[in-house]
């Protein structure tokens, strides 16, 4: 079955344009979904809007949007009024600028889509825009109207096509200041940082989403299959928390736990705390030697 486009229009770069289609790059359709049932009858239930004051059911033709300006006080917004101010879609992705990809704050990235040429005539112009971005190492910033709203969108070459990611507006991204201002600036011991760095090195890997496992989703599927087959469901055992309360001890135990089998403890990073006894022994040896020299004289 051919993929179904969410949006069709034109990709425009100055006077160059080509017909394109947008396809969703992600999907949640494979997730387990539940219906709400009446426990007594086993029938599905439906939702209704209830007047909070009278308790009566409000039918769809009596429902209207309202913006709260005070407690219990609303401005009524009619569908016709909202329709009148909506931005008319030109069905065009108009590229306004090109930016270095590394400058794009990841917090602004929202929903990804795939862009592909929509007909054979569009293929050449599409390839020109795609390859020009690739060669210059830049990502395009464009505007597009989707679902009656104008959105900013980031364009990046991806293989033979282009990946387009909807961007959040600044008012949608919270500043980190309020969350991080209470974190003190600490001067950490070198040994702690060395141990933590060693743990990071032992866990170093390449990014591979194929290794991701949704363990909760798997547990839900197993539960459904167990109930369907009349078997007792398996209860997953949560890992027991460690009773290590000292940070340095926790780091050392982590290094030991992550060490590959067959490796000796010498593979752990040498730290200042572990070298201290050796220095102490050397000083004692030098002191003893000086004492013997005095006796000899």
C-alpha positions as CSV (number, residue, x, y, z in Angstrom):
1,X,0.0,0.0,0.0
2,X,1.4,3.4,-1.1
3,X,2.1,5.9,1.7
4,X,-0.7,8.5,2.2
5,X,0.4,12.1,2.1
6,X,-0.7,14.4,4.9
7,X,-0.2,17.5,2.8
8,X,0.5,18.3,-0.8
9,X,1.7,21.6,-2.3
10,X,4.9,23.2,-3.6
11,X,8.5,23.6,-2.3
12,X,9.7,27.0,-3.2
13,X,13.2,28.5,-3.3
14,X,13.1,32.0,-4.8
15,X,11.8,31.5,-8.3
16,X,12.3,27.7,-8.3
17,X,9.4,25.5,-7.2
18,X,8.4,21.9,-7.4
19,X,5.3,19.9,-6.4
20,X,5.9,17.9,-3.2
21,X,4.1,15.8,-0.7
22,X,4.5,15.5,3.1
23,X,4.3,12.1,4.8
24,X,4.4,11.5,8.5
25,X,7.8,10.2,9.6
26,X,6.5,8.7,12.9
27,X,3.5,6.6,13.9
28,X,1.9,5.5,17.1
29,X,-0.5,3.1,15.4
30,X,1.4,0.1,16.6
31,X,0.9,0.9,20.3
32,X,-1.6,-1.1,22.2
33,X,-4.8,0.9,22.6
34,X,-7.7,0.3,25.0
35,X,-11.4,1.1,24.8
36,X,-13.4,2.1,27.9
37,X,-16.2,-0.4,28.6
38,X,-19.1,-0.7,31.0
39,X,-17.9,-3.3,33.6
40,X,-21.4,-4.7,34.0
41,X,-22.4,-5.1,30.4
42,X,-19.1,-5.2,28.6
43,X,-20.3,-2.6,26.1
44,X,-18.3,0.4,25.0
45,X,-19.2,3.7,26.5
46,X,-19.3,7.1,24.8
47,X,-18.3,10.5,26.2
48,X,-20.7,13.4,26.7
49,X,-20.2,17.0,27.6
50,X,-22.1,17.9,30.8
51,X,-22.9,21.4,32.0
52,X,-20.8,21.9,35.2
53,X,-23.6,23.8,36.9
54,X,-26.9,22.2,35.8
55,X,-25.6,18.7,35.2
56,X,-27.4,18.5,31.9
57,X,-26.0,17.0,28.7
58,X,-24.8,19.7,26.2
59,X,-25.4,18.6,22.6
60,X,-22.8,19.3,20.0
61,X,-24.8,22.1,18.4
62,X,-24.9,24.0,21.7
63,X,-21.1,23.7,22.4
64,X,-19.0,26.8,21.8
65,X,-15.4,27.8,22.4
66,X,-14.7,30.2,25.3
67,X,-11.5,32.0,26.5
68,X,-11.4,32.4,30.3
69,X,-10.5,36.0,31.3
70,X,-11.4,35.5,35.0
71,X,-12.8,32.9,37.4
72,X,-16.0,31.8,35.8
73,X,-15.9,34.6,33.2
74,X,-15.4,33.8,29.5
75,X,-15.2,35.5,26.1
76,X,-17.3,33.5,23.6
77,X,-15.4,32.7,20.3
78,X,-17.7,31.7,17.4
79,X,-16.3,29.3,14.8
80,X,-17.1,31.9,12.1
81,X,-14.9,34.4,13.9
82,X,-12.0,32.1,14.2
83,X,-12.5,31.0,10.5
84,X,-12.3,34.7,9.4
85,X,-8.8,35.2,10.9
86,X,-7.2,32.0,9.9
87,X,-4.3,32.2,7.5
88,X,-5.2,31.0,4.1
89,X,-3.0,28.2,2.9
90,X,-1.0,28.8,-0.2
91,X,0.0,25.2,-0.3
92,X,3.5,26.3,-0.5
93,X,6.6,25.6,1.7
94,X,8.4,28.9,1.2
95,X,12.1,28.7,2.2
96,X,13.0,32.0,3.9
97,X,16.6,31.3,5.0
98,X,19.4,28.8,5.5
99,X,21.1,28.2,8.8
100,X,23.9,26.0,10.2
101,X,22.2,22.9,11.5
102,X,24.2,22.9,14.7
103,X,22.7,26.2,15.6
104,X,19.2,24.8,15.8
105,X,18.2,24.2,19.5
106,X,16.9,20.7,19.8
107,X,14.1,21.9,22.1
108,X,12.5,23.6,19.2
109,X,12.1,20.4,17.1
110,X,8.6,19.1,17.1
111,X,7.1,16.7,14.5
112,X,9.1,15.2,11.6
113,X,7.8,14.6,8.1
114,X,9.3,13.2,4.9
115,X,9.2,15.4,1.8
116,X,9.3,13.8,-1.7
117,X,8.6,15.1,-5.2
118,X,4.9,14.6,-6.1
119,X,5.5,14.0,-9.8
120,X,8.2,13.3,-12.4
121,X,8.3,17.0,-13.5
122,X,9.2,18.0,-9.9
123,X,12.1,15.6,-9.5
124,X,14.8,17.8,-11.1
125,X,14.0,21.0,-9.2
126,X,13.6,18.9,-6.0
127,X,17.1,17.4,-6.4
128,X,18.6,20.9,-7.1
129,X,17.2,22.2,-3.8
130,X,18.2,19.1,-1.8
131,X,21.7,18.9,-3.2
132,X,22.4,22.6,-2.8
133,X,21.5,22.3,1.0
134,X,23.7,19.2,1.2
135,X,26.7,20.9,-0.4
136,X,26.5,24.1,1.6
137,X,25.9,22.2,4.8
138,X,22.8,24.3,5.7
139,X,19.3,23.6,6.7
140,X,16.3,25.5,5.4
141,X,13.9,27.5,7.5
142,X,10.5,27.8,5.9
143,X,6.8,28.6,6.6
144,X,3.9,26.3,5.9
145,X,0.2,26.3,6.8
146,X,-1.0,23.0,8.2
147,X,-4.3,22.3,9.9
148,X,-5.2,26.0,9.6
149,X,-2.1,27.1,11.5
150,X,1.1,28.6,10.1
151,X,4.1,26.7,11.3
152,X,7.8,27.2,11.0
153,X,9.6,24.2,9.5
154,X,13.2,23.0,9.3
155,X,14.3,21.3,6.1
156,X,17.3,18.9,5.9
157,X,18.5,16.6,3.1
158,X,18.0,12.9,4.0
159,X,19.2,10.4,1.5
160,X,17.3,10.9,-1.7
161,X,14.6,13.1,0.0
162,X,14.2,15.8,2.6
163,X,13.1,15.5,6.2
164,X,11.0,18.4,7.4
165,X,10.6,19.0,11.1
166,X,7.9,21.3,12.4
167,X,9.4,23.9,14.8
168,X,8.0,25.2,18.1
169,X,7.5,28.9,18.6
170,X,9.6,30.6,21.3
171,X,6.5,30.9,23.6
172,X,6.2,27.2,23.5
173,X,9.7,26.5,24.8
174,X,10.3,27.1,28.5
175,X,13.5,28.8,29.6
176,X,15.8,26.5,31.7
177,X,16.7,29.4,34.1
178,X,13.9,28.7,36.6
179,X,14.8,25.1,36.8
180,X,18.6,25.3,37.0
181,X,19.1,28.5,39.1
182,X,19.0,26.5,42.4
183,X,21.8,24.1,41.3
184,X,25.0,25.1,43.1
185,X,28.4,25.3,41.4
186,X,30.4,22.5,43.0
187,X,34.1,21.8,42.9
188,X,34.2,18.0,42.5
189,X,37.1,15.8,43.5
190,X,39.2,14.7,40.5
191,X,38.8,11.1,41.6
192,X,35.0,11.3,41.3
193,X,35.2,12.8,37.8
194,X,37.8,10.2,36.8
195,X,35.6,7.3,38.0
196,X,32.5,8.8,36.3
197,X,34.5,9.3,33.1
198,X,35.7,5.7,33.2
199,X,32.1,4.4,33.5
200,X,31.1,6.6,30.5
201,X,33.9,5.1,28.4
202,X,32.9,1.5,29.3
203,X,29.4,2.3,28.2
204,X,30.4,4.2,25.0
205,X,28.4,3.0,21.9
206,X,27.0,4.2,18.6
207,X,23.4,5.6,18.4
208,X,21.3,2.6,17.3
209,X,17.5,3.0,17.8
210,X,17.0,-0.6,16.7
211,X,18.3,-1.6,20.1
212,X,15.5,0.3,21.9
213,X,12.9,-1.8,23.6
214,X,9.6,-0.5,24.9
215,X,9.5,-2.8,27.9
216,X,6.2,-1.5,29.1
217,X,4.5,-2.1,25.8
218,X,5.9,-5.6,25.7
219,X,4.6,-6.3,29.2
220,X,1.1,-5.1,28.1
221,X,1.2,-7.4,25.1
222,X,2.3,-10.3,27.3
223,X,-0.5,-9.5,29.8
224,X,-3.1,-9.5,27.0
225,X,-1.9,-12.8,25.6
226,X,-1.8,-14.4,29.1
227,X,-5.4,-13.3,29.8
228,X,-6.5,-14.4,26.3
229,X,-4.9,-17.8,26.8
230,X,-6.3,-18.2,30.4
231,X,-2.8,-18.2,31.9
232,X,-1.6,-16.4,35.0
233,X,0.1,-13.2,34.0
234,X,3.8,-12.8,34.8
235,X,4.6,-10.0,37.2
236,X,7.8,-8.2,36.2
237,X,10.3,-7.9,39.1
238,X,11.6,-4.4,39.6
239,X,15.4,-4.3,40.3
240,X,16.2,-3.8,43.9
241,X,17.7,-0.4,44.7
242,X,21.3,-0.4,45.8
243,X,22.0,0.3,49.5
244,X,25.2,2.3,48.6
245,X,24.7,5.8,50.1
246,X,28.3,7.1,49.6
247,X,28.8,8.7,46.2
248,X,32.4,7.6,45.9
249,X,31.6,4.1,47.0
250,X,28.8,4.0,44.4
251,X,31.1,5.1,41.6
252,X,33.7,2.5,42.6
253,X,31.1,-0.2,42.7
254,X,29.8,0.9,39.3
255,X,33.3,0.6,37.9
256,X,33.6,-2.9,39.3
257,X,30.1,-3.9,38.0
258,X,30.7,-2.6,34.5
259,X,34.1,-4.3,34.1
260,X,34.1,-7.0,31.4
261,X,34.4,-10.5,32.7
262,X,38.0,-11.8,32.9
263,X,39.4,-8.3,33.5
264,X,41.3,-7.7,36.7
265,X,40.8,-4.7,39.0
266,X,44.0,-3.1,37.5
267,X,41.9,-2.0,34.5
268,X,40.1,0.6,36.7
269,X,41.5,4.1,36.5
270,X,44.3,4.9,39.0
271,X,43.1,7.5,41.4
272,X,44.9,9.8,43.9
273,X,43.3,8.1,46.8
274,X,44.7,4.7,45.8
275,X,48.2,6.1,45.1
276,X,48.4,7.7,48.6
277,X,49.6,4.5,50.5
278,X,52.4,4.0,48.0
279,X,53.6,7.6,48.6
280,X,53.4,7.1,52.3
281,X,55.5,4.0,52.2
282,X,58.1,5.8,50.1
283,X,58.4,8.6,52.6
284,X,58.9,6.1,55.4
285,X,61.6,4.3,53.4
286,X,63.5,7.6,52.9
287,X,63.1,8.6,56.6
288,X,64.6,5.2,57.6
289,X,67.5,5.6,55.2
290,X,68.3,9.1,56.6
291,X,68.2,7.7,60.1
292,X,70.7,4.9,59.3
293,X,73.0,7.4,57.6
294,X,73.2,9.6,60.8
295,X,74.0,6.5,62.9
296,X,76.8,5.5,60.6
297,X,78.3,9.0,60.8
